[in-house]
Amino acid sequence: MDKYVSIRFSVLTAPEKPFQPQVKADVTQLESIYPLYLNNKAAQPNADLEVTDKFTGEVAFRCAQADAQTINQAIAGAVAATEPMARMASYERQAVLQHCVEQFRARFDELAYALCVEAGKPIRDAEGEVGRLIDTFRIAAEESVRMTGEVQPLDISARAKGYQGMWKRVPIGPCSFISPFNFPLNLAAHKIAPAIAVGCPFVMKPASRTPLGALIMGEVLSQTNLPEGAFSILPAHRDGADLFTTDDRLKLLSFTGSPEVGWDLKARSGKKKVVLELGGNAAVIIDRDADLSDALDRVIFGAFYQSGQSCIGVQRILIHDEVYEAFRDLLVARTKSLIAGDPKNRETFVGPMISDSEAGRLEAWIEEAVGLGATLLCGGQRDGRVLAATLLENVDPKAQLNVEEAFGPVAILARFSSFDEALEMVNDSKFGLQAGIFTRDLFKMFDAWDRLEVGGVVINDVPSYRVDNMPYGGVKDSGLGREGIRFAMEDMSEIRNLIVRRN
């Protein structure tokens, strides 16, 4: 008898349509110059940082750029704010977060348009990210009043008779945050919101290519009664930003970005705690009992949403021999129908990549794979920063498309003949962020959960699925620690014991 038992899963997913404001504003332009935020206040020391419209390549706006002296002032301010932040009542921190939720809802269209321009994110994806920004701050507001501890009996032996213990969590202190370009709102929110919820002052370096979302968050936070020095949001050139990593006054570094940069920062971070959310080359398994129509819709989304620029985007598609040709043909046909181009167009599914150099890198990887014997099933064409949605099969195991993180609208197909083989193929990677499996088999689900070397296993959906309250993060080269508000709050706090001798 087959060791696997068949069962049909009903997977609950969050609604795809995000919160929509009742009155939609006509937002079609941005300010020309934006300030940075130093110790809670807007400052305009310069307008040195040019930020381009990622589709047109034209300068969309300028913003202030911090130098080492400014970063030093910000860290000093955070140190000074440590005690006042820790002494804020839970309801006061909650009120700050609720204010943010209200303001982000009111500025929904502005935030989405800014994201579309600075990141080149298709407008529908941009609106989805604003919805997640709101969710993340709302969850943090709820968690801010749930910082509980525990009473612990200590009289486990005669020598501890009469002793009682209890513990609580206290803020770790000033935090350093470095956020990436691909989710400028939500990934910054996953650092800022839990820091406020737990009572930690922070300094943040948003990605220089996409700083505006974080700066708008800074503007909203500047309207609150957070203690002076509670936050600074400082676009800065990477070469001048070592203090975010090396300064010993900072007690935690949380970085989201490329593995090469992340592990280097950890090596130079000193004694502070480090949380790394890094890259991946996520795999999805299409087993022989999968609903191919459902899997098709989700794999198209997972591989090509955000123009493929997601660390949990579908990169490796592993398909059972019995359904390989059928699923491949469906996938190629659907992929060819995707519209690539201007992200401001609501029909666009694949927008520009973040830069010409990144688009050129991925085009070169496609050419390398074809040169090593891969079959190009569709796509491969590039027009500036816009790379058409691309699928390949028979990719050499040593090709960069198989080994490294593509971080663009490219996915590769491979066959497997047994579920054990598929699990081994998923694990044959230096990365381990998330994996997806389309199966109706209960035993296979638990087998995968036990054996896959990843931070999350997603059943009957793609690895690209994330809800903002879940523990999210990876293993191996994909990082250290977990995000998700409650879990980030644990990283941003420390346990403090109280021991009482009662006789």
N, C-alpha and C positions, 0 to 999 in steps of 0.2 A: 504494500500500500504506500502511496506517496506520503512522505513525511510532512507535507504541507497541507493544510486544510483551507478550503476556499471560503471566503467570506466577502461580502460587499460592504465597503466603507462609505459612510456619508460624512464628507468633510465639511466642517463649518468654516467659512471664510468671512473676513470682514467685507462689508460692501465696498465695491470698487469706486462708487461715486462719492467723492469727499463732501464735506460740509460746503454748502454754497450760501453766500450772503443773500439776504432778501433783496437788496438793491445793489445791482452790479454797476460799478463805476466804469467810466470810459478811460481806462489807463493805457495810454499808448506812448508815453515818453517818461524819461527819468530826469532827475536833476543832473546838472553838469558836474557838480563838485560835491563830495560827501566828506564829513569829518571822521576822525577816529574818536574813540571814547577812552579817556584817561581818567581813572579814579572817579567814575560815574558821570563824567562831564564831557560834552563834545569839545574837541580841540581841532584846530586847523593849522598845524605848523607848516604845512606845505600841501601841494596837490600833485605829488610826484608819481603816484601810481596810476597808470593808464589801464583801464579795463575795457576790453573790446566786446563788441557784439560778436558772438562766436559764429554766427552765420555769415555776416557781411564782412567781418574782419576790421570794421571801422571802430574807432574809439567811441564807446558809448557814454562813459563818464570817467571822472578822475576822483581819486580819494587820497586822503592823507596817508603817509607812510611813516611808521615809527622807526626811530633810530635806537641805538643801544641805550642812550641816556633816557629816552622816553620809556623804554621797557623797564629800565632800572627803577624809575619813578613809580611805574605801575606795580612792580613787585613790592616796593616799599609800602605803597598804599594798601596792598592786599595784606601785608603783615600787620599793619596798623589796624586793619578792619577785622582781624581774626577774632578778637574777643567780642567786639560789638555784634558781629555776625552770629557767633555761637550763643549769645545771650538773647537773640531775637526769639520771641515766643513762636510756637508752631503756627498759630493762627496768623501771625504777622507775615511769616514766610509764605503761608498759603495765600494771603491776600495779594502779595507781589505776583505770584504765579497766576492767580485768577485775573489780575489786571492784564497780564500778558496775553492770556487766552482771549479776553475781550478785544484787545487792540488788534491781535492777529486776525480775528474774525472780521473786524471792521476794515482791515487793510488787505483782505484776501486777494483782491484783484491786483493790487500794487505788488504784493509779494510774488504772485505767480508771474506777472509780466517781467519783473526784475530777474527772476530765475530763468525765464525763457531767454532773456537777452544775455545775461552774464554767463550762463552755463550752456546755452544752446539747447536747452531741454524742450522737447515738444510741449506745447502749451497744455495739453491734457495731462501729461506727466507732471508738469509744473504745478498744476492745480492739485493733483494728488499729493504732492509733497507738502504743499501748504496745509492740506487737511491733516497730514501726519504731524506737522509742526504743532498744530492746535491740539491734536491728541496727546502728544508727548508732554506739553506743558499742563494739560488737564490732568493726566495721570500723575504728574509730579505734584500738582496741587493736592490731589487726594492722598498721596503717600507722605506728604510733608507732615501730616498729623498722625502718622502711624509709626513713629520711631520708638518702638517698644524694646524692653529688655526682658530680664528673666530673674526670678528668685530661684536660688540653687541650694539644696541641702548640702552641707559640708560634713555632717557627722557620719561619715562613711566608715570610721574606725574610732576606737576609744580615745585616741589622742585629739580628735576633732569634736568631741562631745561639747555641746554648748556653742558651737560656731555656726554661723549662717552666712551665706553669701548671696550677692545679687550683682547683676551687671547691666550696664546700659551702653548705648553707642553715643560717641561724641564726635564732632567734626574733626577731620584729620588736619585741617588748616589750609593755608593758601595752595591753590591748585593751578597747574599749567595745562592749557588745552590747545591742541593743534588740530584743526579740522581740514578736510579735503575739499576738492573742487566739485566732486560729482553729486553730492547731496548737501549743498551749502546751507540749507535751512535745517533739515532734520538731523544731520549728524552733528551740527553745532548744538542743536537743541538737546541731544542726548548727553551732552556734557554740561551745558549751562543749567538746564532745568533741575537735574538731581543735585547739583552743587547748591543751588538756592534752597531746594527742599531740605537739605541736610544742614545748611548753614556754613558753607565754605566760601570764602572769597576766592576770586579767580582772575587770571589773566588769560586771554585767548588770542591766538594767532589764526585768523581765517586764511584760507588759501588765497594767494595773491591774484589768481585768475578769477575768483568768484567771491569777493569780500562783502558784497552789498547786503546779502541776506543777514549775515551776522551783525552788520552795522545797523540795520533796521531794528534788530533785536536790541542792540545797544541803545538806540533812541527810545525804544519802549521802556527798557529798564531804567533809563535816566529819569523817567517820569515818576518813579516809585520812591519810597522812603528808605531804600537800602542804605546802610551806613557808608560814609565816604570811604572809597577805596575797595568797596565790595566787588567791583568788576572793572575790568579794562578790556576793550576789544581793539586790537592793534594790528592792522595789516602791516607786514614787515617783510623785507627781502630776506630770503633764507640765509644768506651769508651773514646778516647782521643780527640774527635772532637766536644765537646760542644760549642766551640767558633763559629762554623758555625751557631749555633742557638742563643746563648745567648749574643753575643757581640753587644753592643749598637751602635758601629760605623757602623754596617751594617744596611741599611735602608729597605731592602726587603729580605725575605727568600722564596725561591721557592723550594718545595720538591715534588718529585714524589716517591711513594712507598706504603708501607702497611698503612692501616688506623690507626692501633694501634700506629705505630711510628709517623705518621703524626700529629695526634691530640695531642700527647704528646709534640712534638716539638713546636706546636702552643702555648701550655700552658706555655712553658718556653721561648718563643721568645721575650718577653718584648714588647716594643712599635713599633717594626718594622712591616711593612705590610707583610702579609703571604699569599702565594698562595699554595694550596694543590691539587695535582692530585693523588687521592688515588684509592682504589680498587672497585670491583663490583662483582655481580653475574648475568651478563647480560642475559636478556631473549629475545627470538625471538618468534613471533606469526606466525603460519602457518594457515591462514584462509582457509575456505572451497573452496574459489574461486582461491586459489593460483596455480600458475604453479609449480607443484610438482617437475618436473625435474630440473627446474631452482633453486627452493628452495633447493633441495638436494645438488646441487653443492656448493651453497653458505654456507649452514649450515655445510657441511663437512669442508670447509675452515675455517669458523668462530669458530668452536669448536676445531679444531685440528692443525691449523697452529701455528707456533712458539711453537709446542708441548704443546699448550694450555696455555702457560705462557704469557697471555695478560689480562690486566684489563678489556678489552671489548670483551674478548673471549666469545663465546656462551656457557653458562652454563645451562640455563633452556630453553627447547624447548617445547613450548605450541602449541598443535595441535588440530584443530577442530575435534569433534567426527566423522563427516562424512568422514574425510580423514585420521583418526588416524592410522588405521591398515595398509593402503596402504603406507603412508609415513614412518611409523616405519619400515616396512619390507625393503623398499628401503634404508633407512638410515643404518640399521644394516648390510645389505649386502655390502654397499659401505665402511662402517667403517671397516669391517673385511678384506677388501682388502688393507688397508693402510699399507705401509711398515714402520716398526719402526727399529731404529738401528743407525748406524754410520752417523752423520750429514754431513760428507764429501762426502758421496755417493749421487749422484744426484737423485737416485730413492727414497731416504728416505723422508718420509713425517713427521714422528714423531721421533724427536731426543730425547736426554736425557733431563731430568729435571735438574735444576741447581745444585742439590746436592742429596746425598743419603737420607739425613734427610727429604727433601721435598718430594721425591718420596715415602718414607716410610710413611710420614704423610698422603698423599693422598690415598695410599693403605689402610691405617687404616680407613679413612673416607668411602671408598667403602665397606669395611667389616662391618663397623657400619651400613651403610644404608641397606645392605643385612640382617644383624641381626635384623633390625627393620621392615623387611618384603618386602624390595625392590626386584625386579627381575633384575638380571644381564643379560642384553641382549647380550653383547659381551665385550671382553677385560677383564681387571682386573688383568692380569698377569704382573709381574714386574721382570725385569732382571737388577739388580743394579739401575742405575738412569733412565733406560728406562722403562716407563710404557706404555703398549699397549693402543691404543685408546679405550675408554670405554664408554658404554651407559647403563643406567639403567632406569627402569620405576617403578611406584608405590612407589616412595620414600616418606618416612614419612616427613610431613611438618617440623618436628623438627630436622631432620637429618642435620648434618653439611653440606652435599652436597647441601642442599636446602637453608640453612640459611647463610652460610659463603661463602667466595671466594675460589673456588677450586684451581685456578691458576695451572692447569695442564690439560692433555688430557682426561677430563671426562665431560660428559654432561648427563642431566637427562630429561626424557620425561614425559609430563603430558597432560591430556585432558582438553578441555573446550567445552561448548555447545553454548555459546553466546559470541559476541564480548565484551559486557560489562563485562562478567565474566573474559575474557582474560585480559582486561585492569586492573581489580582489582588484578589478579594474578601477573601481572608485578609489580604493586605498592606495593604488599605485601612483601616488602624487606626493610632492613635498608639502602640499597645502591640505587643509582640513577645516573648511568653514561650515558649509552645509551641503547636504545631498538630498535629491528628490527621488522618489520611487513611485511609479504607477503600478499598483498591484491590488488584487482583491484578497490576498492571502494573509490571514492573521499571523501565521507562524513566520512567514517571510518578513512581515513588518517587525516582529520582535527580534528575529535573527539579525536584521539590518541594524536595529537600534543597539544591539549588543556588539556588533562586529565593526561597524563603520567608524573609521578614525576621523570624525568630524564633530563640530560643536552642535549640530542640529540635523535631525533626519526628518524630512517632510514627506508624508505619505499622501499619495494621490494629488500631488502638486509639485511645482518646481522648487529647486533650492532657493530661488529668488524671493520666496515668500517670507515676510517678517511682520510681526505685530509688535507695537512699540512698548508693550509691557512684559514681553517674554525675555528670558535670559539669552542674549545673543552674543556670539563670539566663536572663536575658532581654536584649533590645536595645531601642532606642528608649526610650519612657517606662517600660518594664518593668524597667530597672535597669542595674547595672554589676557585673561580676565574676561568679564562679561559686561555687556551693556544691557539696557532695559532698566527702567527707572529704579526699581527697588534694589536691583543688583548693583547698579552704579552707585547708589547711596551707600551700600555696604563697603564698596571700595573707597568711598570718600569719607569714611568714618572709621573709628577705632573703638574696640571694646575697653571699657573702664570698669574694673572690679570694685566692689565694696564688700569687705569682710568684717563681720560683727562678732565679737566675743561677748556672750551673754552671761557668763558666770565667772 
